[in-house]
């Protein structure tokens, strides 16, 4: 099974991606691996705009027919935008987990945490290990 | 010498903790080659989905799907022991006509359900199909009450597949050597499929028209392939994921969920499976409990797609009124649904209730299953 891993972003062990953007921001989403493992995603709960989240804590949940999983914050910060396209149509996450299916945008509060995220090669290794 | 061998064997088994590997049906390789994702269910490694659970579900509702149900237990008892079985089952099997099926329950002395099963009557014998993983439990229960070994477990000897959906008959007829239109609902026939002796019943767990086929294990792959070929684009292989969403939409019980913790058929609203005109284990307890039912199994349709799971609590405002036994998503209603045991006084249709999903209180309405019209 082939899972897409983009080289323009960083990853968590819990299968979220974080794309660092100008102005000390990070866009967050679920990886292709996470989405494929979940299967039929029918519902998502995302943090509200203005919420302060801490790295590693639960920021939301995603329900698929098979299972309900937590979405963990890759970095600490304040939620400044939530993807309304996804809340209106959850299937966007499955169609395009790295582009249109992004979940929320945060203002990073501690840029040192960026170093703790996994590089694309390390994330690739992680999913290969999980598959065996 | 013999004792020493036993001691060493037990010691080694203890130390090495010999882990029992999950069982595989004769169709395992077929599932793998069709790209199935597997899970362990009742000690069996089964396909949960091939493509998407929702797609597979819709294929059954709109056209047809094929399921490997070989993991279900299969037990044969000679019909000379009809009297023994009659005392163990709520739906009397004594005098059953040949080629008839009956949905049935086996109860404990206290009236709680051990398992639900389908009983087939064939010339000279009865075939009992309880839930996967319950082969030994049910066979032992039967033998214990017979006082001798009368139950033969044939789960490995025979395989079982189900074809379900409006196009089932059209597809299966292409390869069956008997007239399927002659098999009425909950009846069966001994019929050849491409020369293979099979038992075909018009039955299933989806609410759609369809058939379940019992065949020798060595012919399972052949029949599976022939059905897929005969169905072409009109049929999809379907896994346990779709099997669960389909039965849930119909409000059918899944023993591991709906009978967990000890439930009587009265609470589970399975009164129709009880033949009060004969003696059976658990009858006295049921008669005693008849007017004292505290909770009833009802359906809930939620106003959200957040999925309720087994054990989630149900409230009416601040009042705790019950628990979810099965929860899931309905691809037809495009809403989340649940089966729940609800306090009798709140167990009426149209009642507004709330299901606690994680920290949120999700509103829903009580309904009497099925959730969809069939």
Interface residues (C-beta under 8 A of the other chain):
Chain A: X39 X40 X42 X43 X45 X61 X63 X65 X66 X68 X90
Chain B: X37 X48 X49 X52 X53 X54 X241 X245 X304 X305 X306 X307 X309 X328 X329 X336 X358 X360
